[in-house]
Amino acid sequence: MPSAENERALRLRGDGEDLILEEIVQCRRGRPLLLLINLRLPGVLITTRESTPIIRIDAVPEIRGWS
């Protein structure tokens, strides 16, 4: 049976869940991507995500109606 601490950690991961991107803190080639995200969980204002170092950045087409 998972502990309450493990259950909370799994909820914070939010795999496959919708989230709100609050801020891109860092996005530079050769550095980790750093994000601040809102998982919409009670008692959790914001959480972070960090990637492995970025090796390539590709342009993404603009989506009309999104700002």
C-alpha positions in Angstrom: 0.0 0.0 0.0 1.6 3.4 -1.0 2.2 5.8 1.8 0.5 9.2 1.9 3.8 10.8 0.9 4.2 8.6 -2.1 0.5 9.3 -3.2 1.2 13.1 -3.0 4.4 12.7 -5.0 2.5 10.8 -7.7 -0.2 13.5 -7.9 2.5 16.2 -8.2 4.0 14.4 -11.2 0.7 14.8 -13.0 1.6 12.4 -15.8 -1.0 12.6 -18.6 -3.0 15.4 -16.8 -3.8 18.8 -18.1 -1.8 21.5 -16.5 -1.3 25.3 -16.8 2.1 26.5 -17.9 2.8 29.5 -15.7 6.4 30.4 -16.9 9.3 29.2 -19.0 12.2 30.0 -16.7 14.9 28.8 -19.0 15.0 27.4 -22.5 18.5 27.5 -24.0 20.5 25.0 -26.0 22.9 23.1 -23.8 20.9 23.9 -20.6 18.0 22.1 -19.0 14.5 23.4 -19.7 13.0 24.9 -16.5 9.3 25.3 -16.2 6.9 26.6 -13.5 3.5 24.8 -13.8 0.2 24.8 -12.0 -1.3 21.4 -11.6 -4.5 22.7 -10.1 -4.1 20.7 -6.9 -5.4 22.0 -3.6 -2.6 23.4 -1.4 -0.1 23.4 -4.2 0.4 26.9 -5.7 3.1 26.0 -8.2 5.6 23.2 -9.0 8.6 23.0 -11.3 9.8 20.7 -14.1 13.4 20.4 -15.3 14.5 18.5 -18.4 17.7 17.0 -19.5 19.9 19.5 -21.4 18.3 20.8 -24.6 20.1 19.7 -27.7 17.9 21.3 -30.4 15.1 23.9 -30.5 12.6 23.7 -33.4 10.2 26.4 -34.4 6.5 25.6 -33.8 3.9 27.1 -36.1 1.7 29.8 -34.5 -1.8 28.7 -33.5 -4.4 31.4 -34.2 -6.5 32.4 -31.3 -3.9 31.4 -28.7 -1.8 34.1 -27.0 
